[in-house]
Amino acid sequence: MKKLTSIIALVGASVGLHAQSITPDVVASAGTHFSNGTTQLSWTIGEPVIATHDNGTNILTQGFHQTLLTVTGIRETEAVLEGVSVYPNPVDYLLNIKFDAKSDDVSAILFDAAGRMVSSEQINSGTSQHQLDLGGFANGTYLLRLMTEEGLQASFNIQKVQQ
């Protein structure tokens, strides 16, 4: 009797449970789906295909990207800060930032190859040239991002070398 009561209680409890649902969406930087009635082509950047099986009637593609998905692309738009030159590159000690025209206030942020911010300086408006001291930094590749309060940006890959 206890066994039957336990089974009924278990079945009754499982009726009230709800499982997760999966919607056919992919969020990726790029991708699309094409079809002409007889052939389909679907792709998504960064979504690997593990294996494809075909029995003549059906095709099964195992992986993250499946057909009939809604592909959502994410594109970052960037307003460009123009008229800026950065030299010398590669740099040993002092990196020059030259503005062709008088600039607004500009934030100069330097990131290492791992994406960590290693330096941040404010360049005041009206400055035509500014120097960043990179003498104390290790040799390697850095990303210099210049940004104004209005959202204008410029990015430069900087190679730090010791001569």
Secondary structure, DSSP 8 states (H G I E B T S, - for coil): -HHHHHHHHHHHHHHT--------EEEESSEEEEE-SS-EEEEETT--EEEEEE-SS-EEEEES--TT-EEEE-----EE--SEEEE-SSBSSEEEEEESS----EEEEEE-TTS-EEEEEEE-TT-SEEEEE-TTS-SEEEEEEEEETTSEEEEEEEEE---
